[in-house]
């Protein structure tokens, strides 16, 4: 373990200056973090973000986690619908294009318009939305903590699911939007369009009545924004791979700077331009910000 002592602990063998916190090696660490961020972003999303944190949210994982929650409640798994996937992607793009974060757009466009645009005629439909999360598990966990979103996930009347995970700018900020559509295809013969009701409950714009006179049912969670109630500890679980890499390296550097400060102080060793305690404090702030950032996700 001599190499570890040279790396982390100042002593006579390394001239009282741990190798890890020497400037040339700190430059190597910084290059490693940039490369790690680039690599994770490239392989997880296909669009590198060298200086940004890559999210680790995947459609297939979201659907799998959703179906696991249904199975826990004795419900059958939902079948992924390519049509609902396309409709969900269109809803996400509509939010970016019109710069809004809501179930219903400022111009009155409801989620059910995207069902209709993709020729998906439903007897029952629903929508869940999420933004600013890092992982698929964090998204589904947040939905399950909300009673209205949970009701959508464990609703026995749904048969199919569609998902979209789309990156873009919303309100001038980079974000990742997650759109979850639920649907049950209508098995009834439909009459011509005679209704254009809107709202969180009832028929979407331009939806048709079934031949027996009943309206297709559309369900939305509460219209008010519901921030997740994550603690700092639960935030650790929500970190994506990039954030975990950053966090692990920063904690290692933090420990190295703290050890350096303590050893130099106890042995009364003076070293020119030594700012280990200040560096440790700055790293502690960065660690705190990363963990807090993992709890910023929002659902509606």
C-alpha positions as CSV (number, residue, x, y, z in Angstrom):
1,X,0.0,0.0,0.0
2,X,3.0,2.2,-0.3
3,X,1.7,3.7,-3.6
4,X,-1.5,4.8,-1.8
5,X,0.5,6.6,0.8
6,X,2.5,8.4,-1.9
7,X,-0.8,9.3,-3.6
8,X,-2.7,10.6,-0.6
9,X,-0.5,11.3,2.4
10,X,2.3,13.8,2.6
11,X,5.5,12.4,4.0
12,X,9.3,12.5,3.5
13,X,9.1,10.0,0.7
14,X,7.0,12.3,-1.5
15,X,8.6,15.6,-0.1
16,X,5.6,16.2,2.1
17,X,3.3,16.7,-1.0
18,X,0.8,13.9,-1.9
19,X,1.0,13.1,-5.6
20,X,-2.7,13.3,-6.2
21,X,-3.0,16.9,-5.3
22,X,0.1,18.1,-7.3
23,X,-0.9,20.4,-10.1
24,X,0.2,18.2,-13.1
25,X,-1.9,15.3,-11.6
26,X,-4.9,17.5,-10.9
27,X,-4.8,18.4,-14.6
28,X,-4.9,14.7,-15.5
29,X,-7.9,14.3,-13.1
30,X,-9.7,17.2,-14.8
31,X,-9.0,15.7,-18.3
32,X,-10.3,12.3,-17.0
33,X,-13.6,13.9,-15.8
34,X,-14.2,15.6,-19.1
35,X,-13.5,12.4,-21.0
36,X,-15.8,10.4,-18.7
37,X,-18.6,13.0,-19.2
38,X,-18.1,12.9,-23.0
39,X,-18.1,9.1,-23.1
40,X,-21.2,8.6,-20.9
41,X,-23.1,11.2,-22.9
42,X,-22.0,9.7,-26.2
43,X,-23.1,6.1,-25.4
44,X,-26.2,6.9,-23.4
45,X,-27.8,9.6,-25.5
46,X,-25.9,9.8,-28.8
47,X,-25.3,13.6,-28.4
48,X,-22.1,14.5,-26.6
49,X,-22.2,17.2,-23.9
50,X,-18.6,17.5,-22.9
51,X,-19.0,20.0,-20.1
52,X,-22.5,19.0,-19.1
53,X,-23.9,16.1,-17.0
54,X,-25.4,13.4,-19.2
55,X,-28.7,12.0,-18.1
56,X,-29.2,8.2,-18.0
57,X,-32.9,8.0,-18.9
58,X,-34.0,5.3,-21.3
59,X,-37.4,4.6,-22.8
60,X,-37.1,0.8,-22.4
61,X,-36.1,1.2,-18.7
62,X,-38.9,3.6,-18.0
63,X,-41.4,1.1,-19.4
64,X,-39.8,-1.8,-17.5
65,X,-40.0,0.1,-14.2
66,X,-43.6,1.2,-14.9
67,X,-44.6,-2.4,-15.5
68,X,-42.8,-3.6,-12.4
69,X,-44.9,-1.2,-10.4
70,X,-48.0,-2.6,-12.0
71,X,-46.9,-6.1,-11.3
72,X,-46.5,-5.2,-7.6
73,X,-50.2,-4.3,-7.7
74,X,-51.3,-7.5,-9.4
75,X,-51.9,-5.8,-12.8
76,X,-50.8,-7.0,-16.3
77,X,-47.9,-5.3,-18.0
78,X,-48.6,-2.6,-20.5
79,X,-47.6,-3.2,-24.2
80,X,-45.4,-0.6,-25.8
81,X,-47.1,1.1,-28.7
82,X,-45.0,2.6,-31.4
83,X,-47.9,4.9,-32.2
84,X,-48.0,6.2,-28.6
85,X,-44.2,6.6,-28.6
86,X,-44.5,8.8,-31.7
87,X,-47.4,10.8,-30.0
88,X,-45.3,11.2,-26.8
89,X,-42.3,12.5,-28.8
90,X,-44.6,15.0,-30.6
91,X,-45.9,16.3,-27.2
92,X,-42.3,16.8,-26.0
93,X,-41.4,18.7,-29.1
94,X,-44.5,20.8,-28.8
95,X,-43.5,21.9,-25.3
96,X,-40.1,22.9,-26.5
97,X,-41.4,24.6,-29.6
98,X,-44.0,26.6,-27.7
99,X,-41.9,26.9,-24.6
100,X,-44.4,25.6,-22.0
101,X,-44.4,23.1,-19.2
102,X,-48.0,21.8,-18.7
103,X,-50.4,19.2,-19.8
104,X,-52.4,21.7,-21.8
105,X,-50.5,24.2,-24.0
106,X,-51.2,28.0,-23.8
107,X,-53.1,27.7,-27.1
108,X,-55.4,25.1,-25.7
109,X,-53.7,22.0,-27.3
110,X,-54.4,19.0,-25.1
111,X,-52.3,15.8,-25.0
112,X,-55.1,14.0,-26.8
113,X,-54.5,16.0,-30.0
114,X,-51.2,14.0,-30.4
115,X,-53.2,10.8,-30.0
116,X,-55.5,12.0,-32.8
117,X,-52.6,13.2,-35.0
118,X,-51.2,9.7,-34.9
119,X,-54.6,8.0,-35.6
120,X,-54.8,6.5,-32.2
121,X,-58.5,6.2,-31.3
122,X,-58.8,5.4,-27.6
123,X,-61.5,4.5,-25.1
124,X,-59.2,5.4,-22.2
125,X,-56.0,7.6,-22.1
126,X,-53.7,9.3,-19.7
127,X,-50.4,11.3,-19.4
128,X,-47.6,11.7,-16.9
129,X,-44.8,14.3,-17.4
130,X,-41.4,14.8,-15.8
131,X,-38.3,17.0,-16.3
132,X,-34.8,17.6,-15.0
133,X,-34.2,14.1,-13.7
134,X,-30.9,12.2,-14.2
135,X,-32.1,8.5,-14.1
136,X,-35.1,6.5,-15.1
137,X,-35.5,5.1,-11.6
138,X,-35.7,8.6,-10.2
139,X,-38.5,9.5,-12.7
140,X,-40.7,6.5,-11.9
141,X,-40.0,6.9,-8.1
142,X,-41.2,10.5,-8.2
143,X,-44.4,9.5,-10.1
144,X,-45.1,6.8,-7.6
145,X,-44.8,9.2,-4.7
146,X,-47.5,11.4,-6.3
147,X,-51.0,9.9,-5.8
148,X,-52.4,11.3,-9.1
149,X,-49.4,10.1,-11.1
150,X,-49.5,6.7,-9.3
151,X,-53.1,6.3,-10.2
152,X,-52.2,6.5,-13.9
153,X,-49.4,4.0,-13.5
154,X,-51.5,1.4,-11.7
155,X,-54.7,2.0,-13.6
156,X,-56.2,-1.3,-14.6
157,X,-58.0,0.2,-17.6
158,X,-54.9,0.8,-19.6
159,X,-53.5,-1.7,-22.1
160,X,-50.7,0.2,-23.9
161,X,-47.9,2.6,-23.1
162,X,-45.8,5.1,-25.1
163,X,-42.7,7.0,-23.9
164,X,-40.5,9.8,-25.1
165,X,-37.3,11.2,-23.6
166,X,-36.3,14.4,-25.4
167,X,-33.5,17.0,-24.8
168,X,-34.0,20.7,-25.5
169,X,-34.2,24.2,-24.1
170,X,-37.2,25.1,-22.0
171,X,-37.4,28.6,-20.5
172,X,-33.9,29.2,-21.8
173,X,-32.4,26.2,-19.9
174,X,-31.2,22.9,-21.1
175,X,-33.4,20.1,-19.9
176,X,-34.6,16.6,-20.5
177,X,-38.4,16.1,-20.8
178,X,-40.1,12.8,-20.2
179,X,-43.6,12.1,-21.6
180,X,-45.5,9.0,-20.6
181,X,-48.7,8.2,-22.5
182,X,-51.2,5.5,-21.6
183,X,-53.9,4.2,-23.8
184,X,-56.5,1.6,-24.5
185,X,-57.5,1.4,-28.2
186,X,-61.2,1.8,-28.8
187,X,-62.9,-1.4,-29.8
188,X,-66.3,0.3,-30.6
189,X,-67.6,1.7,-33.9
190,X,-67.2,5.4,-33.8
191,X,-69.6,8.1,-35.0
192,X,-68.5,11.3,-36.7
193,X,-66.8,13.9,-34.6
194,X,-69.4,15.9,-32.6
195,X,-67.4,17.1,-29.5
196,X,-64.5,19.4,-28.9
197,X,-64.4,19.4,-25.1
198,X,-61.1,20.1,-23.3
199,X,-59.7,19.7,-19.9
200,X,-58.0,17.4,-17.4
201,X,-61.1,15.1,-17.4
202,X,-63.2,14.3,-20.4
203,X,-62.8,14.2,-24.2
204,X,-59.8,15.7,-25.9
205,X,-60.1,18.1,-28.8
206,X,-61.8,16.5,-31.7
207,X,-62.3,13.1,-30.1
208,X,-65.3,11.1,-31.2
209,X,-68.1,9.5,-29.2
210,X,-68.5,5.8,-29.3
211,X,-71.6,4.3,-31.0
212,X,-73.1,3.6,-27.6
213,X,-73.0,7.3,-26.8
214,X,-70.2,7.2,-24.2
215,X,-67.2,9.5,-24.3
216,X,-63.6,8.3,-24.4
217,X,-62.1,8.9,-20.9
218,X,-58.9,10.9,-20.6
219,X,-57.0,11.3,-17.3
220,X,-54.4,13.9,-16.3
221,X,-52.6,14.2,-12.9
222,X,-53.1,17.3,-10.8
223,X,-52.4,20.4,-12.9
224,X,-50.2,22.0,-10.2
225,X,-46.5,21.4,-10.5
226,X,-45.4,18.9,-7.9
227,X,-41.7,19.0,-7.0
228,X,-40.2,15.8,-5.8
229,X,-39.6,15.5,-2.1
230,X,-36.1,14.0,-2.2
231,X,-33.7,14.3,0.7
232,X,-30.0,14.6,0.2
233,X,-29.6,10.9,0.8
234,X,-32.3,9.9,-1.6
235,X,-30.6,12.3,-4.1
236,X,-27.6,10.0,-4.1
237,X,-29.7,7.2,-5.4
238,X,-31.0,9.5,-8.2
239,X,-27.5,10.3,-9.5
240,X,-26.7,9.3,-13.1
241,X,-23.5,7.6,-14.1
242,X,-21.7,10.8,-14.9
243,X,-22.6,12.4,-11.6
244,X,-21.4,9.3,-9.7
245,X,-18.1,9.5,-11.5
246,X,-17.7,13.2,-10.7
247,X,-18.8,12.6,-7.1
248,X,-16.4,9.8,-6.5
249,X,-13.4,11.7,-7.8
250,X,-14.3,14.8,-5.9
251,X,-14.7,12.9,-2.7
252,X,-11.3,11.4,-3.2
253,X,-9.7,14.8,-3.8
254,X,-11.5,16.2,-0.8
255,X,-10.1,13.5,1.4
256,X,-6.6,14.1,0.0
257,X,-6.7,17.8,0.6
258,X,-8.1,17.3,4.2
259,X,-5.4,14.7,5.0
260,X,-2.8,17.1,3.6
261,X,-4.0,20.0,5.7
262,X,-4.1,17.8,8.9
263,X,-0.7,16.2,8.4
264,X,1.0,19.5,7.6
265,X,-0.6,21.1,10.7
266,X,0.2,18.3,13.1
267,X,3.8,18.0,12.0
268,X,4.3,21.8,11.8
269,X,5.5,21.5,8.2
270,X,5.4,24.7,6.1
271,X,5.0,24.5,2.4
272,X,4.9,27.4,0.0
273,X,1.6,28.1,-1.8
274,X,-0.3,25.5,0.2
275,X,-4.0,26.1,0.0
276,X,-5.3,22.6,0.8
277,X,-7.9,23.7,3.3
278,X,-9.4,26.2,0.8
279,X,-9.4,23.6,-2.0
280,X,-11.1,21.1,0.3
281,X,-13.8,23.7,1.1
282,X,-14.4,24.4,-2.6
283,X,-14.7,20.7,-3.4
284,X,-17.2,20.2,-0.5
285,X,-19.4,22.9,-2.1
286,X,-19.2,21.2,-5.5
287,X,-20.2,17.8,-3.9
288,X,-23.1,19.5,-2.1
289,X,-24.3,21.1,-5.4
290,X,-24.1,17.8,-7.3
291,X,-26.2,16.0,-4.6
292,X,-28.7,18.8,-4.4
293,X,-28.9,18.9,-8.2
294,X,-30.0,15.2,-8.1
295,X,-33.2,16.3,-6.2
296,X,-34.3,19.0,-8.6
297,X,-36.6,16.9,-10.8
298,X,-40.2,18.0,-11.3
299,X,-43.3,16.2,-12.3
300,X,-46.8,17.3,-13.4
